[in-house]
């Protein structure tokens, strides 16, 4: 009886410690670093920190254009405060690179009259159900003022006085509505979540994203733009070689999954050949190949 009681007490203690450890890790993950503006030029900055993805800020002659809008009110307030240290010009435009919450949820906390710009598919994806099928919060009429009111199909140029900004759509990738925001003067492109460096790429298949198309899209971007610097939503700035490395890493995964399929491996068996953090991407690639996409067409 005493042994059973002792075992029970030990199990309770272990469970408590495990939950405490999980809670502590979660708390650390939720703690956001301060928002900071990293200078690219006197008029262009990468926005890091806060809750939500990396973004950007371009200071025009009379107004400011932001690339994406963070995720919560506190982060938006921090970003605007940091921006105020650089210029007294108001935020007029926000380009949403795609409709994921960590890039667009901050729209609602920006000043009234802010104009939101995105690819036409991105606007549609604001209303897309979540991965779990939950309805989009953007269906609420109260949020209509914070949706993209200007959209484009292939390419759109914007002028901030003498500062030119180019919006490019190179095709399907992370989603079906990803915009590359290019600043030709600085030869700098903001690519949203089209690529991930140092971590597993994320393809939103439920939003129409596709790993094979992502490779084509990034390749087309390199062929089209004279960019030397690339800023992404969840990685450090990189160069052209970094983009090529990102493409190659995706191709290696596609080839490996393709080889496993040829050997008759099931999806679950294929997943065991990769790390646990790659299970989602492996499933996406596996289903794409099973649906008829050819690995031989990748390179």
C-alpha positions as a Markdown table, in Angstrom:
| # | Residue | x | y | z |
|---|---|---|---|---|
| 1 | Unk | 0.0 | 0.0 | 0.0 |
| 2 | Unk | 2.8 | 2.4 | 1.0 |
| 3 | Unk | 4.7 | 1.5 | -2.2 |
| 4 | Unk | 1.6 | 2.3 | -4.3 |
| 5 | Unk | 1.1 | 5.6 | -2.5 |
| 6 | Unk | 4.8 | 6.5 | -3.0 |
| 7 | Unk | 4.5 | 5.7 | -6.7 |
| 8 | Unk | 1.4 | 7.8 | -7.0 |
| 9 | Unk | 3.1 | 10.7 | -5.2 |
| 10 | Unk | 6.1 | 10.5 | -7.5 |
| 11 | Unk | 3.9 | 10.5 | -10.6 |
| 12 | Unk | 2.1 | 13.6 | -9.4 |
| 13 | Unk | 5.4 | 15.3 | -8.7 |
| 14 | Unk | 6.8 | 14.4 | -12.1 |
| 15 | Unk | 3.6 | 15.6 | -13.8 |
| 16 | Unk | 3.8 | 18.9 | -12.0 |
| 17 | Unk | 7.4 | 19.4 | -12.8 |
| 18 | Unk | 6.8 | 18.6 | -16.5 |
| 19 | Unk | 3.9 | 21.0 | -16.7 |
| 20 | Unk | 5.9 | 23.7 | -15.0 |
| 21 | Unk | 8.7 | 23.2 | -17.4 |
| 22 | Unk | 6.3 | 23.4 | -20.4 |
| 23 | Unk | 4.7 | 26.6 | -18.9 |
| 24 | Unk | 8.1 | 28.2 | -18.4 |
| 25 | Unk | 9.1 | 27.4 | -22.0 |
| 26 | Unk | 5.9 | 28.7 | -23.3 |
| 27 | Unk | 6.3 | 31.9 | -21.3 |
| 28 | Unk | 9.8 | 32.4 | -22.8 |
| 29 | Unk | 8.5 | 31.8 | -26.3 |
| 30 | Unk | 5.6 | 34.3 | -25.8 |
| 31 | Unk | 8.0 | 37.0 | -24.5 |
| 32 | Unk | 8.7 | 39.3 | -27.5 |
| 33 | Unk | 11.9 | 41.2 | -27.9 |
| 34 | Unk | 11.6 | 45.0 | -28.3 |
| 35 | Unk | 10.7 | 46.4 | -31.7 |
| 36 | Unk | 13.7 | 47.8 | -33.5 |
| 37 | Unk | 14.4 | 49.5 | -36.9 |
| 38 | Unk | 17.5 | 48.2 | -38.6 |
| 39 | Unk | 18.8 | 50.7 | -41.1 |
| 40 | Unk | 19.3 | 49.7 | -44.7 |
| 41 | Unk | 19.5 | 53.2 | -46.0 |
| 42 | Unk | 18.5 | 56.7 | -44.7 |
| 43 | Unk | 15.0 | 56.0 | -46.0 |
| 44 | Unk | 14.6 | 52.2 | -45.7 |
| 45 | Unk | 14.5 | 50.1 | -42.6 |
| 46 | Unk | 13.8 | 46.5 | -41.6 |
| 47 | Unk | 11.5 | 46.2 | -38.6 |
| 48 | Unk | 12.4 | 43.4 | -36.2 |
| 49 | Unk | 11.1 | 42.3 | -32.8 |
| 50 | Unk | 7.7 | 42.6 | -31.2 |
| 51 | Unk | 5.1 | 40.0 | -31.8 |
| 52 | Unk | 4.6 | 39.0 | -35.4 |
| 53 | Unk | 6.8 | 38.7 | -38.4 |
| 54 | Unk | 9.7 | 41.0 | -39.6 |
| 55 | Unk | 8.6 | 43.9 | -41.7 |
| 56 | Unk | 9.9 | 47.1 | -43.2 |
| 57 | Unk | 9.5 | 50.9 | -43.4 |
| 58 | Unk | 10.2 | 53.2 | -46.3 |
| 59 | Unk | 10.2 | 56.9 | -45.6 |
| 60 | Unk | 8.9 | 58.9 | -48.6 |
| 61 | Unk | 8.9 | 62.6 | -49.3 |
| 62 | Unk | 5.6 | 63.1 | -47.5 |
| 63 | Unk | 4.5 | 59.8 | -46.1 |
| 64 | Unk | 5.7 | 56.4 | -44.9 |
| 65 | Unk | 5.0 | 52.9 | -46.4 |
| 66 | Unk | 5.1 | 49.9 | -44.1 |
| 67 | Unk | 5.7 | 46.3 | -45.2 |
| 68 | Unk | 3.3 | 44.2 | -43.0 |
| 69 | Unk | 1.9 | 45.3 | -39.7 |
| 70 | Unk | 3.0 | 43.0 | -36.8 |
| 71 | Unk | 0.5 | 41.0 | -34.8 |
| 72 | Unk | -0.8 | 42.9 | -31.8 |
| 73 | Unk | -1.5 | 46.4 | -30.5 |
| 74 | Unk | 1.5 | 46.7 | -28.3 |
| 75 | Unk | 3.9 | 45.8 | -31.1 |
| 76 | Unk | 2.2 | 48.3 | -33.5 |
| 77 | Unk | 2.5 | 51.0 | -30.8 |
| 78 | Unk | 6.2 | 50.2 | -30.3 |
| 79 | Unk | 6.8 | 50.3 | -34.0 |
| 80 | Unk | 5.1 | 53.7 | -34.5 |
| 81 | Unk | 7.1 | 55.0 | -31.5 |
| 82 | Unk | 10.3 | 53.9 | -33.0 |
| 83 | Unk | 9.3 | 55.3 | -36.4 |
| 84 | Unk | 8.6 | 58.6 | -34.7 |
| 85 | Unk | 12.2 | 58.8 | -33.7 |
| 86 | Unk | 13.2 | 58.7 | -37.4 |
| 87 | Unk | 10.5 | 60.9 | -39.1 |
| 88 | Unk | 7.4 | 62.9 | -38.3 |
| 89 | Unk | 5.8 | 61.8 | -41.6 |
| 90 | Unk | 2.6 | 59.8 | -41.2 |
| 91 | Unk | 2.0 | 56.2 | -42.2 |
| 92 | Unk | 0.0 | 56.3 | -45.4 |
| 93 | Unk | 0.4 | 52.8 | -46.9 |
| 94 | Unk | 0.8 | 49.3 | -45.6 |
| 95 | Unk | 1.7 | 46.5 | -48.1 |
| 96 | Unk | 0.6 | 43.1 | -46.8 |
| 97 | Unk | 2.9 | 40.5 | -48.3 |
| 98 | Unk | 0.3 | 37.8 | -47.5 |
| 99 | Unk | -2.7 | 37.3 | -45.2 |
| 100 | Unk | -1.1 | 35.3 | -42.3 |
| 101 | Unk | -2.1 | 36.7 | -38.9 |
| 102 | Unk | 1.5 | 37.5 | -37.9 |
| 103 | Unk | 1.8 | 39.8 | -40.9 |
| 104 | Unk | -1.6 | 41.4 | -41.0 |
| 105 | Unk | -3.3 | 41.3 | -37.5 |
| 106 | Unk | -1.7 | 44.7 | -36.7 |
| 107 | Unk | -3.6 | 46.4 | -39.5 |
| 108 | Unk | -6.5 | 47.2 | -37.2 |
| 109 | Unk | -4.2 | 49.2 | -34.8 |
| 110 | Unk | -2.8 | 51.5 | -37.4 |
| 111 | Unk | -4.0 | 55.1 | -37.8 |
| 112 | Unk | -7.4 | 55.8 | -39.4 |
| 113 | Unk | -7.1 | 56.4 | -43.1 |
| 114 | Unk | -4.1 | 54.1 | -43.6 |
| 115 | Unk | -4.4 | 52.5 | -47.1 |
| 116 | Unk | -3.7 | 48.8 | -47.3 |
| 117 | Unk | -2.3 | 47.2 | -50.5 |
| 118 | Unk | -1.9 | 43.6 | -51.4 |
| 119 | Unk | -2.1 | 41.1 | -54.3 |
| 120 | Unk | -5.6 | 40.3 | -55.3 |
| 121 | Unk | -5.3 | 36.7 | -54.1 |
| 122 | Unk | -4.1 | 37.9 | -50.7 |
| 123 | Unk | -7.2 | 40.0 | -50.2 |
| 124 | Unk | -9.3 | 36.8 | -50.8 |
| 125 | Unk | -7.2 | 34.9 | -48.4 |
| 126 | Unk | -8.1 | 37.4 | -45.6 |
| 127 | Unk | -11.4 | 35.6 | -45.6 |
| 128 | Unk | -10.0 | 32.1 | -45.9 |
| 129 | Unk | -11.0 | 29.7 | -43.1 |
| 130 | Unk | -8.2 | 28.7 | -40.7 |
| 131 | Unk | -6.2 | 25.5 | -40.9 |
| 132 | Unk | -8.7 | 24.0 | -38.5 |
| 133 | Unk | -11.7 | 25.2 | -40.5 |
| 134 | Unk | -12.5 | 28.1 | -38.1 |
| 135 | Unk | -14.1 | 31.1 | -39.8 |
| 136 | Unk | -11.9 | 34.2 | -40.6 |
| 137 | Unk | -12.2 | 37.1 | -38.1 |
| 138 | Unk | -11.9 | 39.4 | -41.1 |
| 139 | Unk | -15.5 | 38.6 | -42.1 |
| 140 | Unk | -16.5 | 41.1 | -39.3 |
| 141 | Unk | -17.8 | 44.3 | -41.0 |
| 142 | Unk | -16.1 | 46.3 | -38.3 |
| 143 | Unk | -12.7 | 45.3 | -39.7 |
| 144 | Unk | -13.4 | 46.2 | -43.3 |
| 145 | Unk | -11.4 | 49.4 | -43.1 |
| 146 | Unk | -8.3 | 47.4 | -42.4 |
| 147 | Unk | -8.5 | 45.2 | -45.4 |
| 148 | Unk | -6.6 | 45.8 | -48.6 |
| 149 | Unk | -8.5 | 48.4 | -50.6 |
| 150 | Unk | -5.9 | 48.5 | -53.4 |
| 151 | Unk | -4.9 | 45.2 | -55.2 |
| 152 | Unk | -2.9 | 44.3 | -58.2 |
| 153 | Unk | -2.4 | 41.2 | -60.4 |
| 154 | Unk | 1.2 | 41.0 | -61.7 |
| 155 | Unk | 3.1 | 44.2 | -61.0 |
| 156 | Unk | 2.4 | 47.5 | -59.4 |
| 157 | Unk | 4.6 | 50.6 | -59.0 |
| 158 | Unk | 4.1 | 53.1 | -56.2 |
| 159 | Unk | 5.7 | 56.5 | -55.8 |
| 160 | Unk | 6.5 | 58.1 | -52.5 |
| 161 | Unk | 7.6 | 61.4 | -54.0 |
| 162 | Unk | 10.8 | 60.5 | -55.7 |
| 163 | Unk | 11.0 | 57.1 | -54.0 |
| 164 | Unk | 9.8 | 54.2 | -56.2 |
| 165 | Unk | 8.5 | 51.0 | -54.7 |
| 166 | Unk | 7.7 | 48.0 | -56.9 |
| 167 | Unk | 5.2 | 45.3 | -55.9 |
| 168 | Unk | 5.8 | 42.0 | -57.7 |
| 169 | Unk | 3.8 | 38.8 | -57.9 |
| 170 | Unk | 5.9 | 35.9 | -59.2 |
| 171 | Unk | 3.4 | 33.1 | -58.5 |
| 172 | Unk | 2.2 | 30.6 | -56.0 |
| 173 | Unk | 4.6 | 29.8 | -53.1 |
| 174 | Unk | 3.9 | 30.1 | -49.4 |
| 175 | Unk | 0.3 | 31.0 | -50.3 |
| 176 | Unk | -1.4 | 32.0 | -53.6 |
| 177 | Unk | -1.1 | 35.7 | -52.9 |
| 178 | Unk | 2.5 | 36.5 | -51.9 |
| 179 | Unk | 3.9 | 39.9 | -52.8 |
| 180 | Unk | 7.6 | 40.7 | -53.1 |
| 181 | Unk | 8.1 | 44.4 | -52.2 |
| 182 | Unk | 11.2 | 45.7 | -54.1 |
| 183 | Unk | 13.1 | 48.9 | -53.4 |
| 184 | Unk | 15.3 | 49.3 | -56.5 |
| 185 | Unk | 17.4 | 52.2 | -55.1 |
| 186 | Unk | 18.6 | 50.0 | -52.2 |
| 187 | Unk | 18.4 | 46.8 | -54.3 |
| 188 | Unk | 16.5 | 45.3 | -51.4 |
| 189 | Unk | 13.5 | 42.9 | -51.6 |
| 190 | Unk | 11.0 | 42.1 | -48.8 |
| 191 | Unk | 9.7 | 38.6 | -49.6 |
| 192 | Unk | 7.4 | 37.8 | -46.6 |
| 193 | Unk | 7.3 | 34.1 | -46.0 |
| 194 | Unk | 8.4 | 33.0 | -49.4 |
| 195 | Unk | 11.6 | 31.7 | -47.8 |
| 196 | Unk | 12.9 | 30.6 | -44.4 |
| 197 | Unk | 16.6 | 30.5 | -43.6 |
| 198 | Unk | 17.8 | 28.3 | -40.8 |
| 199 | Unk | 14.5 | 26.7 | -40.2 |
| 200 | Unk | 12.0 | 24.4 | -41.9 |
| 201 | Unk | 10.1 | 26.2 | -44.8 |
| 202 | Unk | 6.4 | 26.6 | -44.3 |
| 203 | Unk | 4.0 | 26.0 | -47.2 |
| 204 | Unk | 0.3 | 26.7 | -46.5 |
| 205 | Unk | -1.3 | 24.0 | -48.6 |
| 206 | Unk | -4.7 | 24.9 | -47.2 |
| 207 | Unk | -4.3 | 28.3 | -48.7 |
| 208 | Unk | -3.1 | 26.9 | -52.1 |
| 209 | Unk | 0.6 | 27.1 | -51.3 |
| 210 | Unk | 2.9 | 24.7 | -53.1 |
| 211 | Unk | 6.5 | 23.7 | -52.6 |
| 212 | Unk | 7.3 | 23.1 | -56.2 |
| 213 | Unk | 5.7 | 26.4 | -57.2 |
| 214 | Unk | 7.7 | 28.1 | -54.4 |
| 215 | Unk | 10.9 | 27.0 | -56.1 |
| 216 | Unk | 9.8 | 28.4 | -59.4 |
| 217 | Unk | 8.6 | 31.6 | -57.8 |
| 218 | Unk | 11.9 | 32.3 | -56.0 |
| 219 | Unk | 13.9 | 31.4 | -59.2 |
| 220 | Unk | 11.8 | 33.8 | -61.2 |
| 221 | Unk | 12.4 | 36.5 | -58.6 |
| 222 | Unk | 16.2 | 36.1 | -58.9 |
| 223 | Unk | 15.9 | 36.2 | -62.7 |
| 224 | Unk | 13.8 | 39.3 | -62.7 |
| 225 | Unk | 15.1 | 41.6 | -59.9 |
| 226 | Unk | 18.5 | 43.1 | -59.6 |
| 227 | Unk | 18.2 | 42.7 | -55.8 |
| 228 | Unk | 21.2 | 42.1 | -53.6 |
| 229 | Unk | 19.5 | 42.0 | -50.2 |
| 230 | Unk | 16.5 | 39.9 | -49.2 |
| 231 | Unk | 14.4 | 40.4 | -46.0 |
| 232 | Unk | 12.0 | 37.7 | -45.0 |
| 233 | Unk | 9.4 | 37.3 | -42.3 |
| 234 | Unk | 11.3 | 35.0 | -39.9 |
| 235 | Unk | 14.9 | 35.1 | -40.9 |
| 236 | Unk | 17.9 | 37.4 | -41.0 |
| 237 | Unk | 18.6 | 39.4 | -44.1 |
| 238 | Unk | 20.4 | 37.4 | -46.8 |
| 239 | Unk | 21.9 | 37.8 | -50.3 |
| 240 | Unk | 21.3 | 36.1 | -53.6 |
| 241 | Unk | 23.4 | 33.1 | -52.6 |
| 242 | Unk | 21.1 | 32.7 | -49.5 |
| 243 | Unk | 18.1 | 32.6 | -51.7 |
| 244 | Unk | 19.7 | 30.0 | -53.9 |
| 245 | Unk | 20.6 | 27.9 | -50.9 |
| 246 | Unk | 17.0 | 28.2 | -49.7 |
| 247 | Unk | 15.8 | 26.9 | -53.1 |
| 248 | Unk | 18.4 | 24.0 | -53.1 |
| 249 | Unk | 17.3 | 23.0 | -49.6 |
| 250 | Unk | 13.7 | 22.7 | -50.7 |
| 251 | Unk | 14.8 | 20.7 | -53.8 |
| 252 | Unk | 16.7 | 18.3 | -51.7 |
| 253 | Unk | 13.7 | 17.6 | -49.6 |
| 254 | Unk | 11.5 | 17.1 | -52.7 |
| 255 | Unk | 14.0 | 14.7 | -54.2 |
| 256 | Unk | 14.3 | 12.7 | -50.9 |
| 257 | Unk | 10.5 | 12.4 | -50.6 |
| 258 | Unk | 10.2 | 11.4 | -54.2 |
| 259 | Unk | 12.8 | 8.7 | -53.8 |
| 260 | Unk | 10.9 | 7.4 | -50.7 |
| 261 | Unk | 7.7 | 7.3 | -52.7 |
| 262 | Unk | 9.4 | 5.3 | -55.4 |
| 263 | Unk | 10.5 | 2.8 | -52.8 |
| 264 | Unk | 6.8 | 2.4 | -51.8 |
| 265 | Unk | 7.1 | 4.2 | -48.5 |
| 266 | Unk | 3.9 | 5.5 | -46.9 |
| 267 | Unk | 3.5 | 9.0 | -45.7 |
| 268 | Unk | 4.1 | 8.1 | -42.1 |
| 269 | Unk | 7.2 | 6.1 | -43.1 |
| 270 | Unk | 8.5 | 9.0 | -45.1 |
| 271 | Unk | 8.1 | 11.3 | -42.1 |
| 272 | Unk | 10.4 | 9.1 | -40.0 |
| 273 | Unk | 13.2 | 9.8 | -42.4 |
| 274 | Unk | 13.1 | 13.5 | -41.5 |
| 275 | Unk | 13.2 | 15.5 | -38.2 |
| 276 | Unk | 9.9 | 15.9 | -36.3 |
| 277 | Unk | 9.8 | 19.6 | -37.1 |
| 278 | Unk | 9.7 | 18.7 | -40.8 |
| 279 | Unk | 6.6 | 16.5 | -40.7 |
| 280 | Unk | 4.3 | 19.2 | -42.0 |
| 281 | Unk | 6.5 | 20.0 | -45.0 |
| 282 | Unk | 7.1 | 16.3 | -45.8 |
| 283 | Unk | 3.4 | 15.7 | -45.8 |
| 284 | Unk | 2.9 | 18.7 | -48.2 |
| 285 | Unk | 5.6 | 17.5 | -50.6 |
| 286 | Unk | 4.4 | 13.9 | -50.4 |
| 287 | Unk | 0.9 | 14.8 | -51.4 |
| 288 | Unk | 2.1 | 17.1 | -54.2 |
| 289 | Unk | 4.1 | 14.3 | -55.7 |
| 290 | Unk | 1.3 | 11.9 | -55.3 |
| 291 | Unk | -1.0 | 14.4 | -57.1 |
| 292 | Unk | 1.3 | 14.3 | -60.1 |
| 293 | Unk | 4.1 | 16.9 | -59.6 |
| 294 | Unk | 7.4 | 15.7 | -60.9 |
| 295 | Unk | 10.6 | 15.9 | -58.9 |
| 296 | Unk | 12.6 | 15.6 | -62.2 |
| 297 | Unk | 11.1 | 19.0 | -63.2 |
| 298 | Unk | 12.5 | 20.7 | -60.1 |
| 299 | Unk | 16.1 | 21.4 | -61.3 |
